Amino acid sequence: MSELSTMILDRIRDVPDYPKPGVMFKDITPLLGDPVAMAAVVDGLAGLYEVDKIVGIEARGFILAAPVAYRAAAGFVPVRKKGKLPAATLEESYDLEYGSATIEVHRDAFTPGDRVLIVDDVLATGGTAQAAVELVRRAGGEVVGIAVLMELAFLEGRERLDGIPVHSLVIV
């Protein structure tokens, strides 16, 4: 296991039965509170691809994607829960491990051909990431990859992301 992986895993807290019974929530707030670990994570996610825009998925994806965008000298684009963006949007609904949801992006978030990296905290079932990919494509961007802090391999989310490179700092 790499030094970065160990640093990340040592700073992620498991919270059982949150947000509902049977779900083991991965709490990244201890990692976010450690400036050395946070910088290492941002460095680990930035520079993976040459991109024009970095997409952050609400809410914890924002925390990682914004500094990654800064480090990569790319624009930041928020993908938000339905009803949270002020201008004209595109929306995509999806299932997740404990329910369903709809996310949106501004229609004008990308110019045709923008190279886009999607950043999130956890790749679980892949539903959120797949929905974000569809939104980026519909809005004119080209998804070059997905980068996550942690991948829950047992949920097989990567399998839903047909042909899109996925980079995970930690796979559990």
Salt bridges, closest charged atoms under 4 A:
ASP14 OD1 - LYS26 NZ 2.69
ASP27 OD2 - ARG13 NH2 2.82
ASP34 OD2 - ARG11 NE 2.60
ASP43 OD1 - ARG71 NE 2.98
GLU58 OE1 - ARG80 NE 2.87
GLU91 OE1 - LYS82 NZ 3.23
GLU92 OE1 - ARG138 NH1 2.73
ASP114 OD2 - LYS53 NZ 2.99
ASP121 OD2 - ARG60 NH2 2.45
GLU134 OE2 - ARG137 NH1 3.71
GLU142 OE2 - ARG115 NH1 3.75
GLU151 OE1 - ARG158 NH2 2.60
